[in-house]
Amino acid sequence: MTDRIAIRGMRVFGRHGANAGEQNIPQLFEVDVELEVDLERATHTDALGDTIDYAQIYKTVEEVVRHDSFSLLERLAQEIVRRVLQGEHVNAVTVTVAKPALLMGATPSITLRRTR
Protein backbone atom coordinates (compact mmCIF):
# COMPACT_ATOMS: atom_id res chain seq x y z
CA MET A 1 0.00 0.00 0.00
CA THR A 2 1.32 3.42 -0.90
CA ASP A 3 -0.24 6.47 0.65
CA ARG A 4 0.81 10.04 -0.03
CA ILE A 5 1.22 13.22 1.93
CA ALA A 6 1.82 16.42 -0.02
CA ILE A 7 2.99 19.79 1.17
CA ARG A 8 2.64 22.29 -1.64
CA GLY A 9 3.39 25.94 -2.15
CA MET A 10 6.20 26.40 0.35
CA ARG A 11 7.77 29.79 -0.36
CA VAL A 12 11.22 30.42 1.08
CA PHE A 13 13.95 32.94 0.33
CA GLY A 14 17.41 31.55 -0.30
CA ARG A 15 20.74 32.22 -2.01
CA HIS A 16 21.05 29.77 -4.90
CA GLY A 17 22.08 30.29 -8.50
CA ALA A 18 24.76 29.69 -11.09
CA ASN A 19 24.88 33.20 -12.55
CA ALA A 20 27.06 35.97 -11.16
CA GLY A 21 25.49 37.68 -8.16
CA GLU A 22 22.58 35.26 -7.73
CA GLN A 23 23.90 34.01 -4.40
CA ASN A 24 24.47 37.54 -3.07
CA ILE A 25 20.81 38.51 -2.64
CA PRO A 26 18.06 36.21 -1.33
CA GLN A 27 15.57 35.14 -3.99
CA LEU A 28 12.19 33.45 -3.69
CA PHE A 29 12.01 29.69 -4.20
CA GLU A 30 8.83 27.61 -4.31
CA VAL A 31 8.97 24.02 -3.13
CA ASP A 32 6.47 21.16 -3.31
CA VAL A 33 7.11 17.90 -1.48
CA GLU A 34 5.17 14.67 -1.93
CA LEU A 35 5.94 11.78 0.41
CA GLU A 36 5.06 8.15 -0.13
CA VAL A 37 4.35 6.53 3.20
CA ASP A 38 2.35 3.73 4.76
CA LEU A 39 -0.38 5.49 6.70
CA GLU A 40 -2.29 2.36 7.70
CA ARG A 41 -1.19 2.48 11.34
CA ALA A 42 -1.91 6.21 11.69
CA THR A 43 -5.44 5.73 10.35
CA HIS A 44 -6.14 3.48 13.33
CA THR A 45 -4.08 5.05 16.13
CA ASP A 46 -4.74 8.72 15.35
CA ALA A 47 -1.20 9.36 16.68
CA LEU A 48 1.23 11.87 15.19
CA GLY A 49 4.11 9.49 15.87
CA ASP A 50 2.64 7.06 13.33
CA THR A 51 2.62 9.54 10.46
CA ILE A 52 4.55 12.52 9.13
CA ASP A 53 4.72 15.79 11.02
CA TYR A 54 3.98 18.39 8.32
CA ALA A 55 5.60 21.14 10.38
CA GLN A 56 8.86 19.18 10.54
CA ILE A 57 8.92 18.69 6.77
CA TYR A 58 8.34 22.43 6.29
CA LYS A 59 11.12 23.21 8.77
CA THR A 60 13.51 20.89 6.93
CA VAL A 61 12.76 22.51 3.56
CA GLU A 62 13.06 25.98 5.06
CA GLU A 63 16.43 25.17 6.64
CA VAL A 64 17.88 23.82 3.39
CA VAL A 65 16.64 26.67 1.20
CA ARG A 66 17.43 29.44 3.68
CA HIS A 67 20.77 28.27 5.11
CA ASP A 68 22.51 26.27 2.35
CA SER A 69 23.72 27.67 -0.96
CA PHE A 70 23.95 25.80 -4.26
CA SER A 71 24.50 26.76 -7.89
CA LEU A 72 21.83 24.46 -9.34
CA LEU A 73 18.18 23.82 -8.53
CA GLU A 74 19.01 20.14 -9.03
CA ARG A 75 21.49 20.21 -6.15
CA LEU A 76 19.08 22.15 -3.93
CA ALA A 77 16.32 19.62 -4.61
CA GLN A 78 18.69 16.70 -3.95
CA GLU A 79 19.62 18.08 -0.53
CA ILE A 80 15.94 18.44 0.37
CA VAL A 81 15.33 14.86 -0.82
CA ARG A 82 18.29 13.56 1.19
CA ARG A 83 17.11 15.13 4.41
CA VAL A 84 13.44 14.23 3.99
CA LEU A 85 14.31 10.58 3.23
CA GLN A 86 15.91 10.37 6.67
CA GLY A 87 12.40 10.36 8.13
CA GLU A 88 11.36 7.07 9.68
CA HIS A 89 8.10 6.61 7.77
CA VAL A 90 9.18 7.95 4.35
CA ASN A 91 9.46 5.34 1.58
CA ALA A 92 9.87 7.77 -1.32
CA VAL A 93 9.85 11.49 -1.90
CA THR A 94 9.21 13.75 -4.87
CA VAL A 95 10.51 17.31 -4.63
CA THR A 96 9.82 20.14 -7.07
CA VAL A 97 11.82 23.34 -6.76
CA ALA A 98 10.88 26.43 -8.76
CA LYS A 99 12.59 29.79 -9.10
CA PRO A 100 9.77 32.15 -10.12
CA ALA A 101 11.77 35.38 -10.34
CA LEU A 102 14.55 34.09 -12.61
CA LEU A 103 12.98 34.53 -16.07
CA MET A 104 10.55 37.16 -17.23
CA GLY A 105 7.27 35.42 -18.02
CA ALA A 106 8.40 31.87 -17.21
CA THR A 107 9.17 29.88 -14.07
CA PRO A 108 11.88 27.25 -14.31
CA SER A 109 11.48 24.22 -12.06
CA ILE A 110 12.95 20.78 -11.59
CA THR A 111 11.47 17.66 -10.04
CA LEU A 112 13.37 14.80 -8.42
CA ARG A 113 11.88 11.52 -7.19
CA ARG A 114 13.89 9.19 -5.00
CA THR A 115 13.05 6.04 -3.08
CA ARG A 116 14.60 4.47 -0.05
KACORGI-V599875 format. One record per backbone hydrogen bond with DSSP energy under -0.5 kcal/mol. NH is the residue of the N-H (numbers start at 1). CO is the residue of the C=O. Records with the same first field share a line. If there is no record, write none. Layout:
NH: CO ; CO
//
This chain:
3: 1 ; 37
5: 35
7: 33
10: 31
12: 10 ; 29
14: 27
15: 65 ; 68
16: 14
17: 70
22: 19
24: 21
25: 21
27: 14
29: 12
30: 98
31: 10
32: 96
33: 7
34: 94
35: 5
36: 92
37: 3 ; 35
38: 89
39: 37
42: 50
43: 39
44: 40 ; 41
45: 41
46: 42
50: 47
51: 48
54: 52
56: 53
57: 53
58: 54
59: 55
60: 56
61: 57
62: 58
63: 59
64: 60
65: 61
66: 62
67: 63
68: 64
76: 72
77: 73
78: 74
79: 75
80: 76
81: 77
82: 78
83: 79
84: 80
85: 81
86: 83
87: 84
90: 87
91: 36 ; 89
92: 36
93: 114
94: 34
95: 112
96: 32
97: 110
98: 30
99: 108
101: 28
102: 99
103: 106
105: 103
106: 103
108: 99 ; 106
110: 97
112: 95
114: 93
116: 91
//
